[in-house]
Amino acid sequence: VVYTYMCPYAQRVWITRNCKEKIKLVPIDLQNRPDWYKKKVYLANKMPSLEHNNEDPNKREFAEELFSYTDTFNKTARSSLEGDGNEARAAFHYFETPLSKFNDGPFLQGQFSLADIAYAPFIERCKPFLLEAKKYDITAGRPQLATWIE
């Protein structure tokens, strides 16, 4: 796992690692990468994507929909940090609706999944900043989001 404390994309991998407990941490020197690095980790200049194993076709399809929105969500949430905070309303309003789609848990697919991991680092950054700097509580009027964060 290539990891940096500040990168939300790397944090997705770290969260997954903590959930699956199947990833072995191997320290490497990025300036002097071992031979296996290019074959197993850095494929075509891209980090490998996380796989999700969801048996329910409705949940699998919904996960793909959620994954396709992550970049838009992240850009909107990030712009709210720079602007007056109003941009966040649309992003977090969108996020509230999927949280009530499945009733077998408080997460995007009911149970904790890669879809939740895709959003978690960004929401965890926005929530305290928007509350402190913009006086905007992303959970106000969003009970599903409040439960998800909790």
Phi, psi and omega in degrees: 000122173272124190221137171228141183296332187269342186273117180295332179289320176292328179295330176301316180294319180297317178298315180298317179301317180293331180280316185276329181055027179251352184269128178267128178277127180231110179292136177222159174266113183293341176279342180222069186292141176291162182301322183291343185301312183293329181281322188255334187246307190257076184273123177050041180060025178227145174286146179295147180278156178280138179263149174238138181248083181248120183285330182284116182298328178294318180289322179296315178296318179296322178299317179299320177298316179296318179297322182292340180267351187301317181297317178298314179301312183296319178295318180294315179297318180296319180294332178291335178289329182270328183272212182271000178098348182293332180299332183294330183305313181294317182296314183282334174294317177301317184293328181296318185298311180297335182293344179254008183290320181242140185254020180260021176162173185272010186255177186300327177245029183086289177267156180304132185215179177298333177298318178294319180297325181297328183263333189307311183299327182283319178293320179297333177280318185288318187307302182293323181295312181297323179292314183284307188278326185249357182057037181241118179267111183293342181268349180298122182076009180230076184296326179294318179295318179300317178293318180300314181295318179300000000 
